[in-house]
């Protein structure tokens, strides 16, 4: 069998040689044996249109074409959808040249809308509604803001008096409201006796009273005792005469006001 194949090939070659002799000029055309691709070279040659002869010396390498880039545009990310980076593919073979990357969604851009009422120490406030300025999505509904409560700081101390309590004063650093703490009971009065004064024939008298030695307040008021005509008699013995006045053996005068109550003349009067 092998001999038959070798014989057939020899016969074919002989016929080709005979044809070449009969047709002295070939009509050559290019013939692509293997097409070039983006990454691999191809192979081409020449063959005769008449006899299909294709000598090896006509074979030539076709350079690899290289990729033909097609740009895939990117897409900007937003707060509602992801984005894509720019990429590219080859138009010929479809291979990915630059892979597109997913760009994460951006954060929302919050803005406040509506009325904002701040909370005070004693009253609740109201927050504003928060929405995204880009997509309009509501990020936070308006809600009550609890009252902050007072924040008291010590300010001063009020000392107790005889009738009023003492206490420490605290003031809220936010609203300046004040509060009493650590009360101390009133001291009470410290009485001092105001002695009575006896009335006489020319001077009014006073009843006994009292006042507070600490604050000066009158505890028991003194009353006026009107003067009377009750003189305090005092006898003065022997009054010598003068150039113009008579003398007396004695006389009775008021020891308080000096009024002469009674005179006793000399015996020869």
C-alpha positions in Angstrom: 0.0 0.0 0.0 2.8 2.3 0.9 4.5 1.7 -2.4 1.3 2.6 -4.3 1.1 6.0 -2.5 4.7 6.8 -3.2 4.1 5.9 -6.9 1.1 8.1 -7.1 3.0 11.1 -5.7 5.8 10.5 -8.2 3.4 10.4 -11.0 1.7 13.6 -9.9 5.0 15.4 -9.7 6.0 14.2 -13.2 2.8 15.5 -14.6 3.4 18.9 -13.0 6.8 19.1 -14.6 5.3 18.2 -17.9 2.7 20.9 -17.5 5.4 23.4 -16.6 7.2 22.6 -19.8 4.0 22.9 -21.9 3.2 26.2 -20.2 6.4 28.2 -19.9 4.9 31.2 -18.1 2.9 31.0 -14.9 0.1 33.4 -13.9 0.7 34.1 -10.3 -1.8 35.3 -7.7 -1.5 35.9 -4.0 -3.0 33.2 -1.8 -3.5 33.5 2.0 -2.6 30.3 3.8 -3.4 31.7 7.2 -5.2 34.9 8.1 -3.4 37.2 10.5 -5.2 38.0 13.8 -4.8 40.8 16.4 -2.2 38.8 18.3 -0.9 36.2 15.8 0.8 36.6 12.4 -0.6 35.0 9.3 1.0 33.4 6.2 0.6 34.1 2.5 2.2 32.8 -0.7 1.7 32.9 -4.5 0.3 30.2 -6.7 -0.2 29.8 -10.4 -3.8 30.3 -11.5 -3.2 27.8 -14.3 -1.4 25.0 -12.6 -1.8 25.9 -8.9 1.9 25.6 -8.4 2.9 27.3 -5.2 6.7 27.2 -4.6 7.8 27.5 -0.9 10.0 30.5 -1.7 6.9 32.6 -2.3 5.7 32.2 1.3 5.6 35.4 3.4 4.6 36.1 7.0 1.6 38.5 7.5 2.3 40.6 10.6 -0.2 40.5 13.5 -2.8 43.2 13.1 -2.8 44.4 16.6 -6.0 45.3 18.5 -8.3 48.0 17.1 -9.4 49.8 20.3 -13.0 50.9 20.7 -13.6 53.2 23.8 -16.5 52.3 26.1 -17.6 55.6 27.7 -17.7 55.8 31.5 -20.8 56.8 33.6 -20.7 59.2 36.5 -21.9 57.8 39.8 -24.6 59.6 41.7 -26.4 59.1 45.0 -29.0 56.9 43.3 -26.9 54.6 41.1 -23.4 53.3 40.6 -21.1 54.6 37.9 -18.6 53.0 35.5 -15.0 53.9 34.7 -14.1 54.3 31.0 -12.9 51.1 29.3 -12.2 49.7 25.9 -12.5 46.6 23.7 -11.0 45.4 20.4 -13.5 45.9 17.5 -12.0 42.9 15.7 -11.7 40.2 18.3 -13.9 41.6 21.0 -11.3 41.1 23.7 -11.4 43.5 26.7 -8.5 45.8 26.6 -9.3 48.0 29.6 -11.9 46.6 32.0 -14.6 49.0 33.3 -14.6 49.3 37.0 -17.7 49.9 39.1 -17.7 53.3 40.8 -19.7 53.2 44.1 -22.6 55.4 44.6 -21.9 58.8 46.2 -23.2 60.0 49.5 -26.4 62.0 49.6 -26.1 65.8 50.0 -28.3 66.7 53.0 -30.0 70.1 53.3 -32.6 71.3 55.8 -36.0 72.4 54.7 -38.9 73.7 56.8 -38.9 75.5 60.1 -36.3 74.7 62.8 -37.3 75.5 66.4 -34.5 75.0 69.0 -35.3 73.3 72.2 -35.1 75.4 75.4 -34.5 74.3 79.0 -38.2 73.7 79.6 -39.8 73.4 76.2 -39.4 70.9 73.3 -38.1 72.1 70.0 -38.8 70.9 66.4 -36.1 69.8 63.9 -36.2 70.7 60.2 -36.8 68.0 57.6 -33.6 66.8 56.0 -33.6 65.9 52.2 -31.0 65.2 49.6 -30.4 68.3 47.4 -29.4 66.1 44.5 -32.2 63.5 44.3 -34.8 64.9 46.7 -34.9 61.8 48.9 -36.1 62.4 52.4 -33.2 61.5 54.7 -34.8 62.4 58.0 -38.3 63.5 58.9 -38.9 66.5 61.2 -39.2 65.4 64.8 -39.5 66.8 68.3 -36.3 67.8 70.1 -36.5 67.1 73.8 -36.1 70.0 76.2 -32.5 70.3 77.3 -33.2 70.9 81.0 -31.5 73.5 83.1 -27.8 73.5 83.8 -27.4 75.3 87.1 -24.1 76.7 88.3 -23.4 78.2 91.8 -23.6 82.0 91.8 -23.7 83.4 95.4 -25.0 82.8 98.9 -27.7 84.9 100.6 -27.1 85.0 104.4 -30.1 84.4 106.7 -31.4 87.3 108.7 -33.6 87.5 111.8 -36.8 86.9 109.8 -35.8 85.5 106.4 -34.1 82.2 105.4 -30.6 82.1 103.9 -29.8 80.1 100.8 -27.4 79.4 97.9 -28.3 80.9 94.6 -27.8 78.8 91.4 -28.3 80.2 87.9 -28.9 78.3 84.6 -26.1 79.0 82.2 -28.5 78.8 79.3 -31.6 80.7 80.2 -30.4 82.5 83.4 -33.3 81.1 85.5 -32.4 81.0 89.2 -32.9 78.4 91.9 -32.6 78.3 95.7 -30.7 75.5 97.3 -29.4 74.6 100.8 -31.8 76.8 102.7 -30.9 77.9 106.3 -33.6 78.8 108.8 -34.0 82.4 110.0 -31.8 83.4 112.9 -34.5 84.9 115.0 -34.3 88.3 116.8 -31.7 88.9 119.5 -33.7 91.1 122.0 -32.2 93.9 124.0 -34.2 95.7 126.7 -34.9 99.4 126.3 -35.2 100.5 129.9 -38.2 102.5 131.1 -37.8 106.2 131.9 -39.7 107.7 134.8 -41.7 110.8 134.0 -41.4 113.9 136.3 -42.9 117.3 136.6 -41.4 118.6 133.3 -40.2 115.5 131.4 -42.3 112.8 129.8 -41.4 109.2 130.7 -41.2 106.0 128.6 -42.4 102.5 129.2 -40.0 99.6 129.0 -39.5 98.2 125.5 -37.1 96.1 123.5 -35.4 95.9 120.1 -33.3 93.4 118.2 -29.5 93.9 118.7 -28.9 92.3 115.2 -31.3 94.0 112.9 -32.5 96.9 115.0 -36.2 96.0 114.6 -38.4 97.1 117.5 -39.8 94.1 119.2 -41.8 95.8 122.0 -42.4 99.5 121.3 -41.9 102.0 124.1 -44.8 104.3 125.0 -44.6 107.9 126.1 -45.7 108.5 129.7 -46.8 112.2 129.9 -45.2 114.3 132.6 -47.4 115.3 135.6 -47.5 118.0 138.3 -46.0 115.9 141.0 -42.9 117.8 142.0 -40.1 116.4 144.0 -39.8 118.7 147.0 -36.5 119.5 148.5 -35.9 121.7 151.5 -33.0 124.1 151.5 -32.0 125.5 154.9 -31.1 129.2 155.3 -31.0 131.5 152.4 -28.9 134.5 153.2 -30.3 137.9 152.2 -28.7 139.8 149.4 -28.6 143.5 148.5 -31.9 143.2 146.8 -33.4 139.9 148.0 -34.7 138.9 151.4 -33.2 136.0 153.1 -35.1 133.0 154.5 -34.7 130.6 157.2 -35.5 127.8 154.6 -37.5 127.1 151.5 -38.9 124.1 149.7 -38.0 123.7 146.0 -38.7 121.0 143.4 -35.6 118.9 143.1 -36.3 118.3 139.4 -37.5 121.6 138.0 -36.2 124.0 140.7 -39.6 125.6 141.2 -40.0 127.2 144.7 -42.8 125.5 146.3 -42.7 127.1 149.8 -40.7 129.8 151.6 -40.2 130.3 155.3 -39.3 133.9 156.3 -37.2 135.2 159.2 -38.7 135.3 162.6 -38.8 139.1 162.8 -41.1 139.4 159.7 
